[in-house]
């Protein structure tokens, strides 16, 4: 993939974002098109196009995304619950070819999701 994803451009400072968290492995920022009162994306700095394209050696990175998501949810006091979502592929509605975890909270979630 020769062109940077929007997330890589955010990490490189080319596109501004409201950051919720950042370390050497990942960053988390507020979604520009929120689907819930709280909608944050947790994104690895390493380009992993999708869960389907994740390598075995990426397991620690992907696990770290969930640890960060849990901490953000605690920090934001989403005590009533929240949803973590990873979209994968066209049918899964993945629109950016860079793995990311959505944290959705601040309202009661419905089921089925869509």
NORMO-V16622 format. One record per helix or strand. SS is the DSSP state (a for helix, b for strand). FROM is the first residue (numbers start at 1). TO is the last residue. If there is no record, write none. Layout:
ss:SS from:FROM to:TO
ss:SS from:FROM to:TO
This chain:
ss:a from:6 to:11
ss:b from:19 to:22
ss:b from:26 to:30
ss:b from:38 to:44
ss:a from:51 to:53
ss:a from:56 to:75
ss:b from:82 to:85
ss:b from:100 to:105
